Amino acid sequence: MTTSRGEVMRPLGAAERTIDFYMRENPLQFSLVAEIDRPVGEAELAGALVKLCLRHPLLAATVDHTAAEAVYRRADGAIPVTTLPEGTPWQAVVAAEQTRPIPPAPGPLARCTLLPRGGRCDIVLTFAHQIADGVGGMRALLDLVAALDGEEQAPGGVPETQEDLLARVVPPPVTLAAVPPPDDPRMSVGGEFAPFSGHAPHVQALALDQELTGRLVRRCRLESTTVHAALCAAAAVVFHRRGREFVRILSPMDLRRACGLPDEVVNRFVGARTASEAYAADDFWKLARATHDSLTRQRAPHVLKAAGALLTEHAPTSGEQAEAMMAAVTAADIQITNLGVVTPRQRGAGTLTALWGPAQITQLRGEHVLGVVTLDGRLRMTELTHDPVAGLVPDIAAALAEACA
């Protein structure tokens, strides 16, 4: 379905309404960064963004709160582009982006920053969370680079809500391995919100080299676990070594991969939490396997389908309810959003040399939000927080290197 300006696209789904209610008091947006090995002009970038909005209609949306039920409408304007002075570091841009909330109207609910770097450039895309998650944002960024390379992309339709899609998922029979273990009451301790201050968060970013990234991938296969589980184990080990007895890690899970949902620019995720005791830090790979097993249970299609139905039935109807729900389900010592291995569809004049993100904060006190993405055999980490822990990201990298030695 295509829409004209001002036309209703569709009502927000239960997960989207939860995020939208939450964002009325707590700005929630994220940025992704592409480093490109050629210069891009502002007019060229603006033209590619127009094509991108035709491909992914929610990028050109606004949220209308005047109706009885919040709806997406087609926005009047284009995604704005800001060009900053040459040499401006992208880290400063993603930090500043967290200080400027994206209002639900007049839209669009995304913006773009161009950073010239001589014969190269960086592009920062920032998304309001009502319209996209990290995987959807990366789809948009890759399609933008493809548009800059001259690739023609067919217009897309308005994505369905994830609840409607999950309702049609036919899960396989439940096995004993898919039954979750009894919940630890410490997992249910809610988080505490800090009122939005407009202060820029602290940013740490680090890229593993190809040799370490390759060793990590090979060792995870040998240990019957995943790179994401190893990242969770490394973060837990770092916190345990700093004196924390019980560590909770939040991992947003992509429903596209878990349930075979379409790869669209929209929200398609649920949160999964894992935890560890201090003694678990003594056996890195045992902890990684336990984390993988826990995430596998939480990723089972019948579990995800039930979660979608539960949210639909008990969706928040106010900002207070949404905030209480978010505090209950997202509180953790660290959130790790791993977008996995990214493979551009083509290699043209605008070759990607690096990707970073997602970069965001959620307004919880003490939070550490780590975005991870791998391109060309190098895993890159970007952490944002208002409560910096010196050397946290380098220590996670060191824990991975130690485990793979």
C-alpha positions in Angstrom: 0.0 0.0 0.0 1.3 3.4 -0.9 0.1 6.7 0.7 -0.1 10.3 -0.2 0.8 13.2 2.1 -1.4 13.4 5.1 -3.1 10.1 4.5 -3.4 7.6 7.3 -1.0 4.7 6.9 -2.3 2.5 9.7 -2.9 2.6 13.5 0.1 1.9 15.7 0.4 -1.7 16.9 0.7 -2.7 20.6 4.5 -2.6 20.7 4.6 0.7 18.8 2.0 2.2 21.1 4.0 1.2 24.1 7.1 2.9 22.7 5.1 5.9 21.6 3.5 6.4 25.1 7.0 5.9 26.7 8.5 8.5 24.4 6.1 11.3 25.4 8.2 11.7 28.6 11.4 9.8 27.7 13.0 10.5 24.3 14.0 7.2 22.6 16.0 7.4 19.4 19.1 5.7 18.0 21.7 6.5 15.4 23.7 4.4 12.9 26.9 5.5 11.2 28.3 4.6 7.8 31.8 5.5 6.8 32.1 5.8 3.0 35.2 6.0 1.0 34.1 8.8 -1.3 32.7 12.3 -0.8 28.9 12.8 -1.0 27.2 16.1 -1.5 24.2 17.3 0.5 21.9 17.5 -2.5 22.9 14.0 -3.6 22.2 12.7 -0.1 18.9 14.5 0.1 17.8 13.0 -3.3 18.8 9.5 -2.1 16.8 10.0 1.1 13.7 10.8 -1.0 14.1 7.5 -2.8 14.6 5.8 0.6 11.3 7.0 1.9 9.5 5.6 -1.2 11.2 2.3 -0.4 10.4 2.3 3.3 7.2 4.4 3.9 7.5 4.7 7.7 10.6 6.8 7.2 8.2 9.4 5.9 5.7 9.1 8.7 4.4 11.2 11.5 2.4 10.0 14.5 -1.0 11.6 14.9 -2.2 11.7 18.5 -5.4 13.6 17.8 -7.3 10.5 16.7 -8.9 8.2 19.3 -6.1 5.7 18.5 -2.7 6.9 17.5 -2.0 6.5 13.8 0.8 6.9 11.3 0.2 9.5 8.7 2.3 10.4 5.7 4.4 13.5 6.7 4.6 16.6 4.5 8.4 17.2 4.7 11.5 15.3 3.7 14.1 13.8 6.0 16.3 16.8 6.9 20.0 16.7 6.1 22.6 18.7 8.2 26.1 19.1 6.9 28.7 19.7 9.7 32.3 21.1 9.3 34.9 18.7 7.9 36.6 16.7 10.6 33.6 16.6 13.0 33.8 13.2 14.7 30.8 11.0 14.3 31.0 10.2 18.1 30.2 13.8 18.9 27.2 13.7 16.5 25.6 10.5 17.9 26.1 11.9 21.5 24.4 15.2 20.4 21.6 13.3 18.7 20.6 11.9 22.1 20.1 15.5 23.4 17.5 16.5 20.7 14.2 14.5 20.9 12.5 13.8 17.6 8.9 15.0 18.1 6.1 12.7 16.9 4.8 15.5 14.6 5.2 17.0 12.1 7.6 14.3 11.0 9.4 12.7 9.4 10.6 10.7 12.3 14.2 10.4 11.1 17.0 12.8 10.3 20.4 12.7 8.7 23.8 14.3 9.3 26.6 14.4 6.7 30.2 14.7 7.9 32.8 15.4 5.1 36.2 13.9 5.6 38.3 15.1 2.6 37.9 12.4 -0.1 35.5 10.4 2.2 32.5 11.0 4.4 30.5 9.7 7.3 26.7 9.6 7.3 24.7 9.5 10.5 21.1 8.3 10.3 19.0 8.9 13.4 15.6 7.2 13.9 12.7 7.8 16.4 12.0 4.4 17.9 8.3 4.5 17.0 9.2 3.6 13.4 12.3 1.3 13.5 14.5 -0.9 15.5 18.2 -1.5 15.1 17.9 -4.1 12.3 15.4 -2.0 10.5 17.6 1.0 10.8 20.5 -0.9 9.3 18.3 -2.0 6.4 17.5 1.7 5.8 21.2 2.7 6.0 22.3 0.0 3.6 19.5 0.9 1.2 20.6 4.5 1.4 24.2 3.6 0.5 22.8 1.5 -2.4 20.8 4.5 -3.6 23.9 6.7 -3.5 25.6 4.0 -5.7 22.8 4.4 -8.2 20.8 1.2 -7.4 17.1 1.5 -8.4 14.8 0.2 -5.6 11.1 -0.6 -6.0 8.7 1.3 -3.8 7.6 -0.6 -0.7 4.4 -0.9 1.2 3.5 0.0 4.8 4.7 -2.8 7.0 2.2 -4.7 9.1 2.3 -4.6 12.9 4.5 -7.3 14.5 1.5 -8.5 16.6 -0.5 -9.2 13.4 2.4 -11.0 11.9 3.2 -13.0 15.1 -0.5 -14.1 15.3 0.0 -15.9 12.0 3.2 -17.7 13.0 2.8 -21.4 13.3 5.3 -22.5 16.0 6.8 -26.0 16.0 5.8 -28.4 18.8 7.1 -27.4 22.2 10.1 -29.4 23.4 11.5 -29.7 26.9 14.5 -27.6 25.9 12.2 -24.8 24.9 10.5 -24.6 28.4 12.1 -21.8 30.4 13.5 -22.5 33.8 12.0 -21.0 36.9 12.6 -17.2 37.1 15.1 -15.8 39.6 13.3 -13.0 41.6 16.4 -10.8 41.1 15.6 -10.7 37.4 12.3 -8.8 38.2 13.9 -5.9 40.0 12.8 -2.8 38.0 15.0 0.1 36.9 14.9 3.7 37.9 14.3 6.5 35.4 16.3 9.7 35.3 14.3 12.7 34.0 15.5 13.7 30.5 18.1 16.4 31.0 19.4 17.1 27.5 22.9 16.3 28.6 25.1 14.5 26.1 26.0 10.9 27.0 29.5 9.5 27.1 30.5 7.6 24.0 33.1 4.8 23.8 33.8 3.0 20.5 36.2 0.3 19.6 36.8 -2.1 16.6 38.3 -5.5 16.9 40.8 -6.3 14.2 40.1 -8.9 11.6 42.4 -11.5 13.2 40.7 -11.3 16.6 37.2 -11.2 15.1 38.1 -14.3 13.1 39.5 -16.1 16.1 36.3 -15.2 18.0 34.0 -16.6 15.3 36.0 -19.9 15.1 36.2 -20.3 18.8 32.5 -19.8 19.3 31.8 -22.5 16.7 34.2 -24.8 18.5 32.5 -24.1 21.9 29.0 -24.6 20.5 27.9 -21.1 21.2 27.5 -17.7 19.4 29.4 -14.5 19.1 26.5 -12.7 20.8 26.6 -15.1 23.7 30.3 -14.5 23.9 29.8 -10.8 24.0 27.3 -11.2 26.8 29.8 -13.4 28.7 32.6 -10.9 28.2 30.5 -8.0 29.5 29.4 -10.1 32.5 33.0 -11.1 33.3 34.1 -7.4 33.2 31.3 -6.4 35.6 31.9 -9.4 37.9 35.6 -8.5 38.1 34.6 -5.0 39.1 32.7 -6.4 42.1 29.2 -7.0 40.9 27.8 -10.3 42.3 24.8 -10.6 40.0 24.8 -9.2 36.4 21.8 -8.9 34.1 22.1 -8.4 30.4 19.4 -7.3 28.0 19.5 -8.6 24.5 17.0 -7.2 22.0 16.0 -10.2 19.7 15.2 -9.7 16.1 11.8 -11.3 15.2 12.7 -11.3 11.5 15.3 -14.0 12.0 13.5 -15.8 14.9 10.1 -16.1 13.2 10.8 -15.5 9.5 9.2 -12.0 9.4 9.8 -9.7 6.5 13.0 -7.6 6.5 11.4 -4.1 6.7 12.1 -0.8 8.3 9.8 -1.1 11.3 9.9 -2.5 14.8 10.3 -6.2 14.9 11.9 -7.1 18.3 11.4 -8.2 21.8 13.8 -8.0 24.8 15.4 -11.1 26.4 17.4 -11.0 29.6 20.1 -13.3 30.9 22.0 -13.3 34.2 25.0 -14.7 35.9 26.6 -15.0 39.3 30.1 -13.9 40.1 31.5 -17.5 40.2 30.4 -17.9 36.6 33.2 -15.6 35.5 35.7 -18.4 36.2 34.6 -20.4 33.2 34.1 -18.1 30.2 32.8 -20.6 27.7 30.5 -22.4 30.1 28.9 -19.0 30.8 28.7 -18.2 27.1 27.0 -21.6 26.4 24.5 -21.0 29.3 23.7 -17.6 27.9 23.2 -19.1 24.4 20.9 -21.7 25.9 18.8 -19.2 27.8 18.5 -16.9 24.7 17.5 -19.9 22.6 14.7 -20.8 24.9 13.4 -17.2 24.9 13.7 -17.1 21.1 11.4 -20.1 20.6 8.5 -19.1 18.2 5.8 -20.2 20.6 7.3 -18.0 23.4 7.5 -15.0 21.1 4.0 -15.6 19.8 2.7 -15.7 23.3 4.5 -12.6 24.2 3.0 -10.7 21.3 -0.5 -11.9 22.3 0.0 -10.9 25.9 1.2 -7.4 24.9 -1.8 -7.0 22.6 -4.1 -7.9 25.4 -2.4 -5.7 28.1 -1.0 -2.9 26.0 -0.4 0.4 28.1 -2.9 3.1 27.7 -0.9 5.9 29.3 2.7 7.1 29.6 2.8 6.0 33.2 1.8 2.5 32.3 4.3 2.4 29.5 7.1 3.7 31.7 6.3 1.1 34.4 6.4 -1.7 31.8 9.7 -0.5 30.3 11.3 -0.2 33.7 10.2 -3.8 34.5 11.3 -5.5 31.3 14.4 -3.5 30.3 16.3 -3.0 33.5 19.8 -4.5 33.2 23.5 -3.8 33.9 24.1 -3.6 30.2 22.0 -3.8 27.0 23.8 -5.4 24.0 22.2 -4.8 20.6 24.1 -7.0 18.2 23.1 -6.4 14.5 25.3 -9.3 13.5 27.3 -9.6 10.2 26.2 -7.0 7.6 26.7 -7.7 3.9 26.0 -4.9 1.5 24.2 -6.0 -1.6 26.8 -4.4 -3.9 30.1 -2.8 -3.9 30.0 0.4 -5.9 31.4 3.9 -5.9 30.2 4.5 -2.3 32.0 1.5 -0.7 31.3 1.1 3.0 34.5 1.0 5.0 32.9 0.8 8.5 29.5 0.7 10.3 28.9 1.7 13.9 25.9 1.5 16.2 23.1 1.4 17.2 24.0 4.3 19.4 21.3 5.2 22.0 20.3 5.6 25.6 16.9 4.9 27.2 16.9 7.2 30.2 17.4 4.5 32.9 19.9 5.3 35.6 23.2 3.5 35.4 22.5 2.1 32.0 25.1 1.0 29.5 23.9 0.5 25.9 26.3 -1.3 23.7 25.7 -1.5 19.9 27.5 -4.1 17.9 27.9 -4.6 14.2 30.3 -6.6 12.0 31.4 -5.6 8.5 34.3 -7.0 6.4 35.4 -9.3 9.2 35.7 -6.6 11.9 33.4 -6.4 14.9 32.7 -2.9 16.1 31.3 -1.8 19.4 29.7 1.6 20.4 28.6 2.2 24.0 26.5 5.2 25.3 25.9 5.9 28.9 25.4 8.8 31.4 27.4 6.8 34.0 30.7 6.0 32.3 32.8 3.1 33.6 36.4 3.8 32.6 37.7 1.3 30.1 34.4 -0.7 29.9 34.5 -1.3 26.1 38.3 -2.0 25.9 37.9 -4.4 28.9 35.1 -6.3 27.0 37.4 -6.6 24.0 40.3 -7.8 26.3 38.0 -10.4 27.8 37.1 -11.7 24.4 40.8 -11.8 23.4 41.7 -13.6 26.6 39.0 -16.2 26.0 40.2 -16.8 22.5 43.9 -17.0 23.3 
